[in-house]
Amino acid sequence: MPKSLTEKLRAAVAKKSRKTFRYLKKQPPRKLALLGVGIPAALVLVLFVFLYLGVLSGAYGHMPSREELSQVENDNASSIFTEDGALLGKYYAINRLSVPAEEISPYVTKALVATEDARFFEHQGIDVKALFRVAYRSILMGDRSGGGGSTISQQLAKQLYPRQQYGSLGMVKVKLREMVIASRLEDVFSKQDLLNLYLNTVPFGEDAYGIEVAANRFFDKPAADLNLQESAVLVGLLKANTTYSPRAHPDKSLSRRNVVLALMAQNGSIPLAVKDSVKQLPLELHYSRDNERVGSAAHFRQRLRAEVDEALADLLHPDGRPYDMDRDGLSIYVSLDSRLQRMAEEAVREQLPRIQQNLAEDWKSSKSAPWEPAFLATVKKSTRYRSLAAAGHSEADILEQMRQPRAMTIYDWRTGGPVDTMLRPIDSLRHYFTLLNAGLLATEPATGVVRAWVGGVDYQAVQFDHVISRRQVGSTIKPVVYATALQNGVLPCEYTPAEQVVYADFNNYSPGNPGGHYEGAYSMRGGLAKSVNTVAVNLAVRSGLPTLARQINSMGVRQQVQAIPSIALGTVEASLEEMNTVYSTFANGGRRPAGIHFLDRIEDEHGKVLVQFERPAGGERVMDEETAKVATYLMAGVVNGGTGARLRSTYGIKGALAGKTGTTQDQSDGWFLGFTPKLVVGTWVGAEYPAVHFRTLSRGSATATALPIWGTFMRKVQDGRGLDAYRGGGFGSMDQMTLDQLDCPDYLDELPIYYDYEGDEYAVDRDITRRLREFDRDEIAEMVRRKGRRANESAREYAARVAKELERDQPKDERREERKQSWIKRLFGSNKDRD
């Protein structure tokens, strides 16, 4: 049978092999050694030279010169510091903050050398012994526990000039490149400088680069203050950031820490007894995270970024390029107080879940919420909907796909943080559509200096800043209405009827009062304290609507205000930032501060001041001082017995206090603007879309939404330690004549003392007002109770009769003496007290 081709080939190979073996057997040993070792060695040498020349030429990545290496600088995060010295946050591309060697604990460098490169002080960047150890243990014996052969210098080279893929023999190429760079680094830097550069460069996991950031992240302290066990934990992280994370894997981190301690004892960095003692200690963390989305004042930091960019726009870095706050290690100093900021954020987090629950309760019994059409319009604007529509899907198909549950992470208002869940995309959109948010701004009245800024409950969930967003301000504008009336000659004790009026000149506009109550008449204090809509519009029309509109703009609202009656009820749109300025004008005696101020100065990484901003002082006078004082007195009535009374009764706020609630139509927005002599604080609560609103006033009024956040914050300020600068003081005093003009009942059931005078239905009978002011409010109220209004008796006639009856009962001289004694008692106490 003929042989197959395969068999023929096998026979030929065997024959050739026997021939070669007989030839080699006849050769001398030297020649065999040359053939077996010399030629492979020569080939390896040629390959090495080829690869080495490739490295030097930059074929396997940029090869830095020694001069370039000598100028190596890490990108550093820019830090934001509050007035009380706390780190508020950072801006960065890489979260790194370089520090000099003297600001790094010596335990860190000892742990690093013992763990990563025991012969660091003996070699010149390449540890030949370590390379042979890797070759023998890792490659021949398969033992990976012996570690790698890279020195600290090589690891630094890898961090400074990251690896790339270069095809065959790729690892050999990158290792050789790192050896060359490491050797050059050793030529340029001292050993201590290399350690410092390394520790300021390497990642410690969770987007933390450099030992300073890691020390603050895991132990809330600077690198200089790290103790032995903390240093060992952080150096242990370098082996595997995720595996040995003390936050995510504390058991593994503890085990790795003890390995580091053992290595330190082995090379003599610490005594054996110290190692044994420290190994018994538990792992203790003080974890804190900061970045642009997580941490304190996240919304404020975004506003600040824009201000810093603008401030640096005309400046150049010493190397000729524009400044980059993400890389240049700037120090940015702001006016915020970290203690007030923390309290403000706590107040929002504590109150908003209850308010959100109230919204759900308000609509629980309703088959559908009134905002459903607005929600469906929002769905069609969503990224998911538009992408599916662009792909040709029909509306029905898109909505069906959006009803399929998917794994996602959403913000949970109950816990105040993210939660992983299975949810339909359309329900996720509804969740955020109906999510309530809040804003809080605290400033100093005289200067507008910002002390706390909360733009929202969670920046990761909603980036929109509710300190600068514009919404209708509701009744918070009424103090401006009353102040304008005062400036235009209306007296504080001139009573305004609560009756509903049709304003024919303004398209028959006829504002109403909540609950439909239109009885009686109010003094200015009473009308503002009870936030009576019809009284506010009456005063606005009597004062002149163009005058009122100009006054609102002059006090800080930037948008042009229309001269229509509804502005008296807060149809004006403004932001918390603007409204804080308006109320600062009252608190500052009629002087409007020049907006708000929060950026003090910017320094470069060496501490040189690049830009400095002086804090504003004084302000522009836009209101008479006495008018501002009277308006403040009226607003004090709001918190002492009006819509803001819960600040006293529920929250226990003490001292001088004034403010005003504001609830917009359908309870879409809740506001509270208030001030003490030291702080002006504004709060707002609402959803992103005004279509989302409460059903009832009991749950949706500002008294139930914005005021509780305000009260919680101010109670914390009142009770906090070391915050005396924000407490105490009093409002400006008023002269006796002004006090006399304010001494009248807030409300009279049957005494609207207005009459039609020369065609002006809102004019006041000043003679009757003067006569009634001779009596205490209790006397007037008692007389009104005794002497009811007669049938067909006009308001003016009734007021005159009440005054006449009072005068008949008490002679003028007696009244004068009693009022004199009454004021003496009020101002100086009783005779017994004076003794």
C-alpha positions in Angstrom: 0.0 0.0 0.0 1.5 3.4 -0.9 2.5 5.8 1.9 0.4 8.9 2.5 1.9 12.4 2.2 1.8 12.9 6.0 3.8 9.7 6.6 6.4 10.8 4.0 6.8 14.1 5.7 7.2 12.5 9.1 9.9 10.2 7.8 11.8 13.1 6.2 11.7 15.1 9.5 13.0 12.1 11.5 15.8 11.6 9.1 16.9 15.2 9.2 16.7 15.2 13.0 19.0 12.1 13.3 21.4 13.8 11.0 21.4 17.0 13.0 21.9 15.1 16.3 24.9 13.2 14.9 26.4 16.5 13.8 26.0 18.2 17.2 27.4 15.1 18.9 30.6 15.5 17.1 31.0 19.2 18.0 33.2 20.5 20.9 31.4 21.8 24.1 32.5 25.5 23.5 30.9 25.5 20.2 27.7 24.0 21.6 27.6 26.7 24.3 27.9 29.4 21.8 25.1 28.0 19.7 22.8 27.4 22.7 23.4 30.5 24.8 25.4 33.1 22.8 23.1 33.3 19.8 19.9 33.7 21.9 21.6 36.2 24.1 22.8 38.1 21.1 19.2 38.1 19.7 17.9 39.4 23.0 20.5 42.1 23.0 19.7 43.2 19.5 16.0 43.2 20.5 16.8 45.2 23.6 18.8 47.8 21.6 16.0 48.0 19.1 13.4 48.6 21.7 15.6 51.0 23.7 16.2 53.1 20.6 12.4 53.0 20.0 11.9 54.3 23.5 14.4 57.1 23.1 12.9 58.1 19.8 9.4 58.4 21.3 8.0 55.5 19.2 6.3 54.1 22.3 5.1 57.3 23.8 6.4 60.8 24.6 9.9 60.7 26.1 10.4 63.7 28.4 13.7 65.4 28.6 15.4 66.0 31.9 14.6 69.7 31.5 10.9 68.9 31.0 11.0 66.6 34.1 12.5 69.3 36.2 9.5 71.5 35.6 6.9 68.8 36.3 3.9 70.2 38.2 0.7 68.4 39.0 -2.7 69.8 38.2 -4.1 70.9 41.4 -7.7 71.4 42.5 -8.8 74.9 43.5 -10.2 75.2 47.0 -13.0 77.3 48.3 -12.7 78.6 51.9 -15.5 80.1 54.0 -15.0 83.1 56.2 -14.6 80.9 59.3 -11.8 79.0 57.6 -13.7 75.8 56.6 -13.1 74.1 53.2 -16.4 74.5 51.4 -15.5 72.6 48.3 -13.2 72.3 45.2 -13.1 72.8 41.5 -11.0 70.3 39.6 -10.3 68.1 36.6 -8.4 65.8 38.9 -9.2 66.1 42.6 -5.6 66.8 43.8 -4.1 69.2 46.3 -0.3 69.2 46.4 1.4 69.9 49.7 5.2 70.3 50.5 7.1 67.6 52.2 6.9 69.2 55.6 3.2 69.0 55.5 3.1 65.2 55.1 3.3 63.0 58.1 6.7 61.1 58.3 4.7 57.9 59.0 3.4 58.1 55.4 6.8 58.2 53.7 8.1 55.4 56.0 5.1 53.3 55.2 5.5 54.0 51.5 9.1 53.0 51.3 8.7 49.9 53.4 5.7 48.7 51.3 6.4 49.8 47.8 10.2 50.1 47.4 12.4 48.9 50.3 15.6 49.7 48.5 14.4 53.1 47.4 17.4 55.0 48.9 19.9 52.5 47.3 19.0 52.4 43.6 18.9 55.0 40.8 15.3 54.3 39.7 15.7 50.6 38.7 15.9 47.9 41.3 17.7 45.0 39.5 17.2 42.6 42.5 13.5 43.3 42.4 13.4 42.6 38.7 15.1 39.2 39.1 12.7 38.4 42.0 9.8 39.1 39.7 11.2 37.0 37.0 11.9 34.1 39.3 8.9 34.2 41.6 6.2 35.5 39.4 7.1 34.0 36.1 8.9 30.8 36.9 7.3 29.9 40.2 3.8 31.4 39.5 3.9 33.2 42.9 2.3 36.7 42.7 2.6 37.5 46.4 6.1 38.8 45.9 4.9 42.0 44.4 6.0 43.8 41.2 9.4 45.0 40.3 8.5 48.7 39.8 10.3 51.1 42.0 8.6 54.3 43.4 10.3 56.2 40.6 8.9 53.9 38.0 5.4 54.1 39.5 5.8 57.9 39.4 6.8 57.8 35.8 3.6 55.7 35.1 1.5 58.3 36.8 3.1 61.3 35.1 3.1 59.7 31.6 0.3 57.1 31.5 0.7 53.9 29.6 -0.6 53.2 26.1 -1.0 50.0 24.1 1.8 49.3 21.5 1.0 45.9 20.0 3.4 42.9 20.4 5.7 43.1 23.3 3.6 46.0 24.6 4.4 45.4 28.3 8.1 45.2 27.6 8.0 48.5 25.7 6.1 50.4 28.4 8.2 48.9 31.2 11.4 49.9 29.4 10.0 53.4 28.8 9.1 53.8 32.5 12.7 52.6 33.5 14.2 55.3 31.3 11.9 58.0 32.6 12.5 56.8 36.2 16.3 57.0 35.7 15.9 60.6 34.4 13.7 61.5 37.4 16.4 60.3 39.7 18.9 62.6 37.9 16.6 65.6 38.3 15.1 65.2 41.8 16.4 64.3 45.2 15.0 61.2 46.9 12.9 63.3 49.2 11.5 65.3 46.3 10.6 62.1 44.5 8.7 60.8 47.5 6.9 64.1 47.8 6.0 64.3 44.1 4.8 60.7 44.2 2.6 61.2 47.2 1.1 64.3 45.7 0.4 62.4 42.4 -0.9 58.9 43.0 -4.6 58.0 43.2 -6.1 56.8 46.5 -9.5 55.8 45.0 -12.9 57.4 44.8 -11.5 60.2 42.6 -9.0 61.3 45.3 -5.5 62.1 44.1 -2.6 62.9 46.4 -2.1 62.3 50.1 -3.7 65.6 51.2 -7.0 64.9 49.5 -7.0 61.2 50.7 -6.3 62.3 54.3 -9.2 64.7 54.3 -11.5 62.2 52.5 -11.0 59.3 54.8 -9.9 60.9 58.1 -11.1 64.5 57.8 -7.6 65.9 58.6 -4.6 67.2 56.8 -1.8 64.9 55.7 0.5 66.4 58.3 -1.7 65.1 61.1 -2.0 61.5 60.0 -0.9 59.0 62.7 0.8 55.6 62.2 -2.3 53.5 61.7 -4.0 56.1 59.4 -0.8 56.3 57.3 -0.7 52.6 57.0 -4.3 52.5 55.8 -3.7 55.0 53.1 -0.5 53.5 51.8 -2.2 50.1 51.8 -4.8 51.6 49.4 -2.1 52.0 46.7 -2.0 48.3 46.1 -5.6 48.2 45.0 -7.8 51.3 45.5 -11.1 49.5 45.4 -10.2 46.3 47.0 -8.7 47.9 50.1 -11.1 50.9 50.4 -11.6 51.5 54.1 -15.1 52.8 53.4 -16.3 50.0 51.1 -14.3 47.0 52.4 -13.2 47.8 56.0 -12.2 44.2 56.8 -9.8 44.0 53.8 -8.5 47.5 54.6 -7.7 46.5 58.1 -5.9 43.4 57.0 -3.9 45.4 54.4 -3.1 48.0 57.1 -1.5 45.3 59.3 0.5 44.0 56.3 1.9 47.5 55.9 2.7 47.7 59.6 4.5 44.4 59.4 6.6 45.5 56.5 7.5 48.7 58.4 8.7 46.7 61.4 10.6 44.4 59.0 12.7 47.2 57.5 13.2 48.9 60.9 10.9 51.9 60.4 9.0 51.1 63.6 9.8 48.9 66.6 8.2 45.4 66.6 6.4 46.2 69.8 4.8 49.3 68.2 3.6 47.2 65.3 2.1 44.6 67.6 0.3 47.3 69.6 -1.1 49.3 66.7 -2.3 46.1 65.0 -4.8 45.7 67.8 -6.4 49.0 67.1 -9.8 49.1 65.2 -10.2 50.9 61.9 -11.6 54.3 62.5 -12.8 56.6 59.7 -14.1 60.1 59.6 -15.2 60.0 56.0 -16.2 63.1 54.1 -16.6 63.7 50.3 -16.5 66.8 48.3 -16.9 67.5 44.7 -18.9 69.7 42.5 -22.1 67.7 42.8 -21.7 66.4 46.4 -21.0 68.4 49.5 -21.9 71.7 51.0 -23.4 74.6 49.0 -23.2 72.7 45.7 -25.6 75.2 43.9 -23.7 78.1 45.3 -20.4 76.7 44.0 -21.8 76.7 40.5 -22.7 80.4 40.8 -19.3 81.1 42.3 -17.6 79.4 39.4 -19.1 81.9 37.0 -18.0 84.8 39.2 -14.4 83.5 39.5 -14.2 82.9 35.7 -15.3 86.5 35.1 -12.8 87.9 37.8 -9.9 86.0 36.2 -10.9 86.8 32.6 -8.3 89.5 32.1 -5.4 87.9 34.0 -2.8 85.5 32.7 -0.9 82.7 34.4 2.9 83.3 34.7 3.4 80.8 31.8 1.3 83.1 29.6 -2.0 81.1 29.5 -5.3 82.0 31.0 -6.0 80.8 34.6 -7.8 77.5 34.9 -9.5 77.0 38.3 -9.7 73.2 37.6 -5.9 72.8 37.4 -4.1 75.8 38.9 -4.6 75.2 42.6 -6.2 78.5 43.4 -7.5 79.5 46.8 -10.9 81.2 46.6 -12.2 83.0 49.8 -16.0 83.6 50.1 -18.2 85.3 52.7 -20.3 82.2 53.6 -20.2 81.0 57.2 -19.8 77.2 57.2 -21.9 76.9 60.4 -24.8 78.9 59.0 -24.5 77.0 55.7 -24.7 73.7 57.5 -27.7 74.8 59.6 -29.5 76.1 56.4 -29.0 72.8 54.6 -30.2 70.9 57.7 -33.3 73.0 57.9 -34.2 72.3 54.3 -33.5 68.5 54.7 -35.5 68.3 57.9 -38.7 70.1 56.7 -39.0 69.3 53.0 -40.0 65.6 53.4 -42.9 66.6 55.6 -44.0 69.2 53.1 -43.7 66.7 50.2 -45.8 64.2 52.2 -48.4 67.0 52.7 -48.6 67.5 48.9 -49.3 63.8 48.4 -51.9 63.8 51.1 -53.6 66.9 49.6 -54.3 65.0 46.3 -54.7 61.5 47.7 -58.5 61.5 47.3 -58.4 63.0 43.8 -58.7 60.7 40.8 -56.2 62.9 38.8 -54.0 65.8 39.6 -54.6 69.1 37.7 -51.1 69.1 36.4 -51.4 66.0 34.2 -51.6 67.9 30.9 -48.5 69.9 31.9 -46.8 66.7 32.8 -47.5 65.0 29.5 -46.1 68.1 27.7 -43.0 67.7 29.8 -42.7 64.0 28.9 -42.6 64.9 25.2 -39.7 67.2 25.9 -37.7 64.6 27.6 -34.5 63.2 26.1 -35.8 59.7 26.0 -39.0 60.7 24.2 -37.3 62.9 21.6 -34.6 60.2 20.8 -37.3 57.6 20.2 -39.3 60.0 18.2 -36.3 60.8 16.1 -35.8 57.1 15.5 -39.3 57.0 13.9 -41.4 55.5 16.7 -45.0 56.6 17.1 -46.3 58.3 20.2 -48.2 55.2 21.3 -45.1 53.1 20.9 -42.9 55.6 22.7 -45.3 55.8 25.7 -45.5 52.0 25.8 -41.7 51.7 25.9 -41.6 54.3 28.7 -44.0 52.2 30.7 -41.6 49.2 30.8 -39.8 49.0 34.2 -36.0 49.5 34.3 -33.3 49.5 36.9 -32.4 53.1 37.8 -31.2 55.4 40.6 -33.5 58.2 41.7 -33.6 60.8 44.5 -35.7 59.6 47.4 -37.2 62.6 49.2 -38.0 60.4 52.2 -34.3 59.5 52.9 -32.8 62.6 51.3 -30.5 60.6 49.1 -30.2 58.3 46.0 -31.9 54.9 45.9 -31.6 52.0 43.4 -35.0 50.8 42.3 -37.0 49.3 39.4 -39.2 52.0 37.9 -40.9 52.9 34.7 -39.2 55.8 32.9 -42.5 57.7 32.7 -42.9 57.3 36.5 -39.4 58.5 37.0 -40.3 61.7 35.1 -43.4 62.1 37.1 -41.4 61.6 40.3 -39.2 64.6 39.5 -42.0 66.6 38.0 -43.9 66.6 41.3 -40.7 66.9 43.5 -40.8 69.9 45.7 -37.7 71.9 46.2 -36.6 74.8 48.3 -34.2 77.7 48.4 -32.7 79.7 51.3 -30.6 82.8 51.3 -29.2 84.5 54.4 -27.5 87.9 54.0 -26.4 90.8 56.2 -28.8 93.7 55.8 -26.4 96.6 55.5 -24.0 95.0 53.0 -25.7 92.2 51.3 -22.9 89.9 52.3 -24.0 86.3 51.9 -23.8 83.9 54.9 -25.7 80.9 53.7 -27.0 79.8 50.3 -29.1 76.7 49.6 -30.2 76.4 46.0 -32.0 73.1 46.4 -32.3 70.0 48.5 -29.9 67.9 46.4 -27.7 69.0 43.5 -27.3 65.5 42.1 -31.1 65.3 41.6 -31.8 68.9 40.5 -29.1 71.3 39.4 -31.5 74.3 39.0 -30.6 76.9 41.6 -33.7 78.2 43.4 -31.9 81.2 44.9 -31.6 82.8 41.5 -34.8 81.3 39.9 -37.6 83.8 39.4 -41.2 83.1 40.6 -44.2 85.2 41.6 -43.5 86.6 45.0 -47.0 86.6 46.5 -47.7 88.6 49.6 -44.1 89.2 50.3 -44.4 92.3 48.2 -47.1 93.8 50.5 -44.6 95.6 52.9 -43.5 97.6 49.8 -47.2 98.4 49.1 -47.7 99.7 52.7 -44.4 101.6 52.7 -45.3 103.3 49.5 -48.6 104.3 50.9 -46.9 105.7 54.0 -44.6 107.8 51.8 -47.6 109.1 49.9 -49.3 110.5 53.1 -51.5 107.6 54.2 -51.3 107.4 58.0 -50.7 104.1 59.8 -54.1 104.3 61.7 -56.2 105.3 58.7 -58.6 102.4 58.4 -59.2 100.6 55.1 -62.3 98.6 54.6 -61.9 94.9 53.7 -64.8 95.1 51.3 -64.4 93.7 47.8 -64.1 96.5 45.1 -64.4 96.4 41.4 -61.7 98.5 39.7 -63.4 99.6 36.5 -60.3 101.3 35.1 -58.4 98.0 35.2 -60.7 95.7 33.3 -63.1 95.4 36.2 -60.3 93.8 38.3 -61.8 92.6 41.6 -59.4 90.9 44.0 -60.8 88.7 46.7 -59.7 87.5 50.2 -59.1 83.9 51.1 -62.2 82.5 52.7 -64.4 85.2 51.3 -64.2 87.5 54.3 -64.8 91.2 53.6 -66.1 92.5 56.9 -64.7 95.3 59.0 -61.8 97.7 58.5 -58.1 97.4 59.2 -55.3 99.7 60.3 -52.0 99.3 58.4 -50.6 97.0 61.0 -53.8 94.8 61.1 -54.0 94.7 57.3 -50.5 93.5 56.9 -50.5 91.2 59.8 -53.6 89.4 58.4 -52.4 89.8 54.8 -55.8 91.1 53.6 -55.7 91.3 49.8 -58.4 93.9 49.4 -56.7 96.3 51.8 -53.4 95.9 50.0 -54.9 96.6 46.6 -56.9 99.6 48.0 -53.6 101.1 49.4 -51.8 100.5 46.1 -54.4 102.2 44.1 -54.6 105.2 46.5 -50.8 105.5 46.4 -50.6 105.5 42.7 -49.7 102.3 40.8 -46.8 103.8 38.8 -45.3 105.1 42.0 -45.5 101.6 43.6 -44.0 100.0 40.5 -41.0 102.4 40.6 -40.6 101.7 44.4 -40.5 98.0 43.9 -37.8 98.3 41.2 -35.8 100.8 43.2 -35.6 98.4 46.2 -34.0 95.6 44.2 -36.4 93.8 41.8 -34.6 94.0 38.4 -37.5 93.1 36.1 -39.6 96.0 35.0 -42.8 96.1 37.1 -46.1 96.8 35.4 -48.3 99.4 37.0 -51.4 97.2 37.5 -53.4 96.5 40.7 -52.3 92.9 40.9 -48.7 93.8 41.7 -50.0 94.5 45.2 -50.7 90.8 45.6 -47.3 89.7 44.3 -47.8 88.9 40.6 -44.3 90.4 40.3 -41.7 87.8 39.5 -38.4 87.9 41.4 -35.7 85.7 42.9 -34.7 85.1 46.5 -31.6 87.1 45.7 -33.7 90.1 44.7 -36.2 89.8 47.5 -33.4 89.6 50.1 -32.2 92.9 48.7 -35.8 94.4 49.0 -36.1 93.3 52.7 -32.5 94.5 53.4 -33.7 97.9 52.4 -36.3 97.8 55.2 -33.8 96.4 57.7 -31.1 98.9 56.6 -33.3 102.0 57.3 -34.3 102.7 53.7 -30.8 102.2 52.2 -30.7 99.5 49.5 -27.4 97.5 49.5 -25.7 97.1 46.2 -27.0 93.6 45.6 -25.4 90.6 47.2 -21.7 90.0 47.9 -20.0 86.6 48.3 -16.6 86.6 46.6 -13.9 88.2 48.7 -10.6 87.3 47.0 -8.7 84.8 44.9 -5.1 83.7 45.5 -2.8 81.6 43.4 -1.2 78.4 44.6 1.7 80.4 46.2 -0.6 82.6 48.2 -0.3 85.7 46.0 -3.6 87.7 45.8 -4.8 87.8 42.2 -8.1 89.6 42.8 -9.6 91.2 45.9 -13.2 92.6 46.2 -14.0 95.1 48.9 -17.2 94.4 50.7 -19.9 97.0 50.0 -20.8 99.6 52.6 -23.6 102.2 53.0 -26.0 101.7 50.1 -28.3 103.9 48.1 -31.2 105.6 49.9 -34.4 104.6 48.2 -36.8 105.1 51.1 -37.2 107.6 53.9 -35.7 106.3 57.1 -38.9 106.9 59.2 -40.9 105.1 56.6 -38.6 102.1 56.7 -38.9 102.0 60.5 -42.7 102.1 60.4 -42.8 99.4 57.8 -40.5 97.3 60.0 -42.9 97.9 62.9 -45.8 96.7 60.7 -43.9 93.6 59.7 -43.1 92.9 63.4 -46.9 92.7 63.8 -46.9 89.9 61.2 -44.7 87.7 63.4 -46.1 88.8 66.7 -49.7 88.2 65.9 -50.3 87.6 62.2 -49.5 85.0 59.6 -46.0 84.6 60.9 -46.9 84.1 64.6 -45.7 80.5 64.6 -42.2 81.8 64.6 -42.8 82.9 68.2 -45.1 80.2 69.4 -43.8 77.1 67.6 -40.2 77.8 66.9 -39.4 80.0 69.9 -37.6 82.8 68.0 -36.8 85.6 70.4 -35.7 89.2 70.0 -36.4 91.8 67.4 -38.0 90.1 64.4 -40.0 91.2 61.3 -41.2 89.5 58.2 -43.9 88.5 55.8 -45.4 85.3 54.4 -46.2 85.0 50.7 -48.4 82.3 49.0 -49.0 82.6 45.2 -52.1 81.5 43.3 -53.2 77.9 43.8 -50.5 77.5 46.5 -47.8 77.0 43.8 -45.2 78.9 45.7 -44.6 79.5 49.4 -42.3 82.3 50.5 -41.1 83.8 53.8 -39.0 86.9 53.9 -37.9 88.0 57.4 -35.1 89.8 59.2 -33.5 90.4 62.5 -31.1 93.3 63.1 -28.2 91.0 62.0 -29.6 88.8 59.2 -32.0 88.9 56.3 -33.3 85.4 55.4 -35.5 84.4 52.6 -37.0 81.0 52.0 -39.0 79.6 49.0 -40.7 76.2 48.5 -42.3 74.9 45.3 -42.0 72.5 42.4 -40.1 73.3 39.2 -43.3 73.7 37.4 -46.0 76.0 38.9 -48.7 73.6 37.6 -47.7 71.4 40.6 -49.4 72.9 43.6 -51.3 72.2 46.8 -55.0 71.7 47.0 -55.6 73.3 50.4 -54.3 76.4 52.1 -53.9 74.5 55.4 -51.1 72.4 53.7 -50.0 74.7 51.0 -49.8 78.2 52.4 -46.4 79.7 53.1 -47.2 79.3 56.8 -47.0 75.5 56.3 -44.2 75.4 53.7 -41.6 78.2 53.6 -42.1 79.5 57.2 -41.1 76.2 58.9 -37.8 76.1 57.0 -37.2 79.7 58.0 -38.1 79.0 61.6 -36.0 75.9 61.8 -32.9 77.7 60.4 -33.2 80.7 62.7 -33.8 78.5 65.8 -30.6 76.7 65.0 -28.8 80.1 64.6 -30.4 81.3 67.9 -29.2 78.2 69.8 -25.9 77.6 68.1 -22.6 78.2 69.9 -20.2 80.9 68.8 -22.8 82.7 66.6 -23.2 85.9 68.7 -22.4 88.0 65.6 -25.7 86.9 64.1 -27.9 87.4 67.2 -29.2 90.3 69.3 -29.6 94.0 68.6 -32.8 96.0 68.0 -34.6 97.9 65.3 -34.2 101.6 65.0 -36.2 103.6 67.6 -39.1 105.9 66.6 -40.0 109.3 68.1 -43.0 109.9 70.3 -45.1 111.4 67.6 -44.6 108.4 65.3 -45.4 106.1 68.2 -48.7 108.0 68.8 -49.6 107.6 65.1 -49.2 103.8 65.4 -51.3 103.4 68.5 -54.6 102.1 67.2 -56.5 98.9 67.0 -55.6 96.5 64.2 -59.2 95.8 63.3 -62.6 97.4 63.9 -65.8 95.5 63.2 -68.0 98.5 62.6 -65.7 101.5 62.2 -64.6 102.0 58.6 -64.0 105.8 58.8 -63.8 106.6 55.1 -66.1 108.8 53.2 -66.3 110.1 49.6 -64.4 113.4 49.8 -64.3 115.4 46.7 -64.9 112.4 44.5 -62.2 110.3 46.1 -63.9 107.3 47.7 -60.6 106.3 49.5 -60.0 109.6 51.2 -59.9 109.7 55.0 -61.8 111.9 57.3 -58.7 113.1 59.2 -60.7 115.0 61.8 -62.5 111.8 62.9 -59.2 109.9 62.8 -57.6 112.6 65.0 -60.4 112.5 67.5 -60.4 108.7 67.8 -56.7 108.7 68.4 -57.3 110.4 71.7 -58.6 107.1 73.1 -57.0 103.7 73.7 -57.9 100.9 71.3 -59.7 99.0 74.1 -62.0 102.0 74.7 -62.9 102.2 71.1 -63.6 98.5 70.8 -65.8 98.6 73.9 -67.7 101.6 72.6 -68.2 99.8 69.2 -69.6 96.8 71.1 -72.0 98.9 73.1 -73.1 101.2 70.3 -73.9 99.2 67.2 -74.3 100.8 63.8 -77.9 102.1 63.1 -79.9 101.3 60.1 -79.3 103.7 57.2 -76.4 105.2 59.1 -73.4 106.0 56.9 -69.9 104.8 57.9 -68.8 108.5 58.4 -71.8 109.2 60.6 -71.3 106.1 62.6 -67.6 106.9 63.2 -68.5 110.5 64.2 -71.1 109.2 66.7 -68.6 106.8 68.3 -66.1 109.6 68.7 -68.7 111.9 70.2 -69.9 109.2 72.7 -66.3 108.6 73.8 -65.7 112.4 74.2 -68.9 112.8 76.2 -67.9 110.0 78.6 -64.4 111.4 79.3 -63.6 115.1 79.3 -60.6 116.2 77.2 -58.3 117.2 80.1 -58.9 113.9 81.8 -58.2 112.1 78.6 -55.0 114.0 78.1 -53.8 113.3 81.6 -54.6 109.6 81.4 -52.8 109.3 78.1 -49.8 111.1 79.6 -49.7 108.7 82.5 -50.2 105.8 80.1 -47.1 106.8 78.1 -45.1 107.4 81.2 -45.9 103.9 82.4 -45.1 102.4 79.0 -41.8 104.2 78.6 -40.5 104.2 82.2 -42.5 101.7 84.1 -44.8 102.4 87.2 -43.9 104.7 90.0 -43.2 101.6 92.1 -40.8 100.3 89.4 -38.9 103.7 89.3 -38.5 103.7 93.0 
